Amino acid sequence: MARTKNALKILEKVTGNNAAVKAGIAEARINLQVAQMIYDARTTAGLSQRQLADLVGSKQPVIARLEDADYEGHSLTMLQRIAAALKQRLEVRFVPQRRTAKRLQPA
């Protein structure tokens, strides 16, 4: 069997087809994306965590928690406050789940 460096393929091999594990990975991915989005927006604006906290009426440790990929308590209200403070708008959307691509059969 050929070796791969593709992290997703390695995870799939390790986790198998366990729905609970896949759901946990999907949730962790969302938390990471939200944390990274907050960090990127704040640093692009040239603000420290404390400065952003002051703008949204919070404390620096709250911003630090929001930027932590392990944090699961992101609230829509806080995300809207952060977006407004950074003169941005928050966009939340539902997208179809990815379907596994069917392999083309030879004609």
C-alpha positions in Angstrom: 0.0 0.0 0.0 1.3 3.4 -0.9 2.1 5.8 1.9 0.3 9.2 2.0 1.1 12.5 3.7 -2.5 13.7 3.2 -3.7 14.5 6.7 -7.4 14.0 5.9 -6.7 10.5 4.4 -4.6 9.6 7.5 -7.4 10.7 9.8 -10.0 8.8 7.8 -7.8 5.6 8.1 -7.4 6.1 11.8 -11.0 7.0 12.6 -12.6 4.6 10.2 -16.3 5.2 9.5 -17.2 6.2 13.0 -20.0 8.9 12.7 -19.4 10.3 16.2 -15.7 10.8 15.5 -16.4 12.4 12.2 -18.9 14.8 13.9 -16.3 15.7 16.5 -13.8 16.4 13.8 -16.3 18.6 11.9 -17.1 20.6 15.1 -13.4 21.1 15.9 -12.9 22.3 12.3 -15.7 24.9 12.7 -14.3 26.1 16.1 -10.8 26.4 14.5 -12.3 28.4 11.5 -14.1 30.8 13.8 -11.1 31.4 16.0 -8.9 31.9 13.0 -11.4 34.3 11.4 -11.5 36.5 14.6 -7.7 36.5 14.9 -7.2 37.4 11.2 -9.8 40.2 11.3 -8.3 41.6 14.5 -4.7 41.5 13.3 -5.6 42.9 9.9 -7.2 45.8 11.7 -3.9 46.3 13.6 -5.5 45.8 17.0 -4.3 44.0 20.1 -6.7 41.7 22.0 -7.1 44.3 24.6 -7.9 47.0 22.1 -10.6 44.8 20.4 -12.0 43.9 23.9 -12.3 47.7 24.7 -14.2 48.3 21.4 -16.7 45.5 22.1 -17.1 46.3 25.8 -15.3 43.2 27.0 -12.0 42.1 28.5 -8.8 40.8 26.9 -9.2 37.2 28.2 -12.6 37.0 26.5 -10.9 37.8 23.1 -8.1 35.3 23.9 -10.7 32.6 24.5 -12.6 33.4 21.3 -9.3 33.1 19.4 -8.6 29.7 20.9 -9.5 26.8 18.6 -10.6 24.7 21.6 -13.2 27.2 22.6 -16.8 26.1 21.9 -18.8 29.1 23.2 -18.8 31.4 20.3 -22.1 33.4 20.4 -23.7 35.0 17.4 -24.1 38.2 19.5 -20.4 38.4 20.3 -19.4 37.7 16.7 -21.7 40.6 15.6 -20.2 42.9 18.1 -16.7 42.0 16.9 -17.7 42.5 13.3 -19.2 45.9 14.0 -16.1 47.0 16.0 -13.9 46.0 13.0 -16.3 47.8 10.6 -17.2 44.6 8.9 -20.4 42.6 8.6 -20.9 39.1 9.8 -22.1 36.5 7.3 -23.5 33.2 8.4 -24.8 30.7 5.8 -25.9 27.2 5.4 -24.2 25.2 2.6 -24.9 21.7 1.3 -22.9 18.9 2.8 -20.1 17.7 0.7 -20.9 14.5 -1.1 -18.2 12.0 -1.9 -17.4 12.2 -5.5 -18.5 9.1 -7.4 -15.7 7.5 -9.4 -16.2 7.6 -13.1 -16.8 4.2 -14.6 -15.1 3.4 -17.8 -17.3 3.6 -20.9 
